[in-house]
Amino acid sequence: MCSSVTPLQKCHHSADLFLNGMREKKTMDASYLGQLIHRRQLEIEEKLIEEETARRVEELVAKRVEEELEKRKDEIEREVLRRVEEAKRIMERQLLEELERQRQAELAAQKAREEEEKCKREELEKILEENNRKIADAQARLAEEQLRIVEEQRKIHEERMKLEQDRQRQQKEEQKMILGKGKSRPKLSFSLKATE
């Protein structure tokens, strides 16, 4: 008697295969999920380790820097003081240079003013000299004119004196003639005219 597989049996067999496949898949999914979780946990742990390491390194560096600064405190203070003194010297030198530039500029300005005043003074002296020369020339011409006027007045006076002397002499002559002195009196002749 040969056995035969009924459709129902085939259906059950197919369902068993499907269920077995699903079980295997779930097992595989659970294994994969476990691997993912494990990997994630490793990543988190690595990150925490890195952060902790970085924090400890930072603290160590800060501590080492603080220790180094403490050890080099005096040296740093000396360096700061040296730089401050150097900056002060530079500022003083710059200030002195600026003051010297201002002094030189003031000297140059004063020299320019003195030169300008000298030129003005020389110009005024030339003007005064020219005015004095003109005044001297005018005074010389005036003196010459006064001499000429005095000379003319002298001549006029001499002429007047001469005329006065001539008049007096003429008057004396006329008086002598009138008085008959020196027999110079002319004879007088009188004649009567007949009236018609």
HUGIUR-V495459 format. One record per residue. RES is the residue in one letter. PSI is psi in whole degrees, 0 to 359 (999 if undefined). D_FIRST is the distance of its C-alpha to the first C-alpha in whole Angstrom. Layout:
# HUGIUR-V495459
RES;PSI;D_FIRST / RES;PSI;D_FIRST
This chain:
# HUGIUR-V495459
M;122;0 / C;141;4 / S;146;6 / S;146;9 / V;123;13 / T;159;15 / P;327;19 / L;319;20 / Q;319;18 / K;319;20 / C;318;23 / H;321;23 / H;317;22 / S;321;25 / A;322;27 / D;316;26 / L;317;27 / F;317;31 / L;318;32 / N;320;31 / G;320;33 / M;321;36 / R;314;36 / E;319;37 / K;318;39 / K;319;41 / T;316;41 / M;317;43 / D;320;45 / A;321;46 / S;316;47 / Y;317;49 / L;320;51 / G;319;52 / Q;317;53 / L;316;55 / I;316;56 / H;316;57 / R;319;59 / R;318;61 / Q;320;62 / L;317;63 / E;317;65 / I;317;67 / E;317;67 / E;318;69 / K;316;71 / L;319;72 / I;317;73 / E;315;75 / E;316;77 / E;317;78 / T;314;79 / A;318;81 / R;315;82 / R;321;83 / V;317;85 / E;316;87 / E;319;88 / L;317;89 / V;316;90 / A;318;92 / K;317;93 / R;320;94 / V;315;96 / E;316;98 / E;317;99 / E;318;100 / L;319;102 / E;319;104 / K;324;104 / R;15;106 / K;310;108 / D;318;111 / E;319;110 / I;317;109 / E;319;112 / R;319;114 / E;318;113 / V;314;113 / L;320;116 / R;316;117 / R;322;115 / V;315;117 / E;319;121 / E;316;120 / A;321;119 / K;317;122 / R;319;124 / I;315;123 / M;318;123 / E;318;127 / R;316;127 / Q;320;126 / L;317;128 / L;319;131 / E;318;131 / E;318;130 / L;321;134 / E;319;135 / R;317;134 / Q;320;135 / R;316;139 / Q;319;139 / A;319;138 / E;319;141 / L;317;143 / A;318;143 / A;318;143 / Q;319;146 / K;319;147 / A;318;147 / R;316;149 / E;320;152 / E;318;151 / E;316;151 / E;321;154 / K;315;156 / C;317;156 / K;318;157 / R;317;160 / E;320;161 / E;317;161 / L;320;163 / E;320;165 / K;318;166 / I;315;166 / L;318;169 / E;318;170 / E;318;170 / N;318;172 / N;320;174 / R;317;175 / K;319;176 / I;318;178 / A;317;180 / D;317;181 / A;319;181 / Q;320;184 / A;315;185 / R;320;186 / L;319;187 / A;317;189 / E;318;191 / E;319;191 / Q;318;193 / L;318;195 / R;317;196 / I;317;197 / V;318;199 / E;318;201 / E;318;201 / Q;322;202 / R;315;205 / K;317;206 / I;318;206 / H;315;208 / E;320;210 / E;318;211 / R;316;212 / M;317;214 / K;317;216 / L;320;216 / E;318;218 / Q;316;220 / D;320;221 / R;317;222 / Q;317;223 / R;318;226 / Q;321;226 / Q;320;227 / K;319;230 / E;317;231 / E;322;231 / Q;318;233 / K;318;235 / M;321;236 / I;317;237 / L;348;239 / G;22;241 / K;145;240 / G;21;241 / K;37;243 / S;8;240 / R;125;241 / P;154;241 / K;138;244 / L;135;244 / S;133;245 / F;142;246 / S;145;246 / L;137;247 / K;137;246 / A;137;248 / T;138;246 / E;999;247
